[in-house]
Amino acid sequence: MKDRNIWLEKMKDKESIWIEDCPFCKDEEETLIKKFKYWKLIKNLYPYNWINKHLLLIPYRHIEHTKFLNNKELSELPEIYEFIEKFFKWMNYFSFIRETNWWKSVKHIHYHFLPGILFSNSVEWILKQQHELLKENQKI
Ligand SMILES: [Zn+2]
């Protein structure tokens, strides 16, 4: 596990990492949990808040959005979710995607899975901050 600040420093002057340098297309710097037929499950090397079991689910194909998943990839998801539930030993976990059509650090789509509970008031706080930023920039 590495300090997330290392990742943030890597990304400092970059808008995004493009396919040529995509860390998810390469097998380097990974902590593989399990390879599936169309997906791989890894531990995030730069986890949020030092959370030890911050997992990333990544299709092998370099695609940027869920809408580009094919039927084979989609059909494997129930088996993967069964595995993830067992991985977290039936304790609660939550997942999210920073899916966007404009900006994210690594464009290769990846689904986050973290142990614990994502409380709705935490989401509201995040959205409030986002709303303030948008207002400041007069984008809404
Ligand atoms: Zn990629």
Boltz pocket constraint, residues with backbone or C-beta under 6 A from the ligand:
constraints:
  - pocket:
      binder: B
      contacts: [[A, 19], [A, 22], [A, 23], [A, 24], [A, 25], [A, 26], [A, 60], [A, 61], [A, 62], [A, 63], [A, 108]]
      max_distance: 6.0
